[in-house]
């Protein structure tokens, strides 16, 4: 009878030890998952920020090119208008004066 009780007690101790080890392994796995989750999130955020910065740079370069093109077109248009004015100003003044004098 003592041997059976001793076997039951030993089996209970072994079972408790297995439960405690399982709980410890579960807690360790949860801690590792939390750590990995934070690591993966940080990595994702870093990659996202890198892509955002790269896209921002590309758009900035595109904007600068478009701005330069617009400035060239404006300058060319302004110079063309100034040349036309210089060529025609005397004629236009004469036309306006003639029109005002009623001739």
KADA-V63440 format. One record per helix or strand of 3 or more residues. SS is the DSSP state (helix for helix, strand for strand). FROM is the first residue (numbers start at 1). TO is the last residue. If there is no record, write none. Layout:
ss=SS from=FROM to=TO
ss=SS from=FROM to=TO
//
This chain:
ss=helix from=2 to=101
//
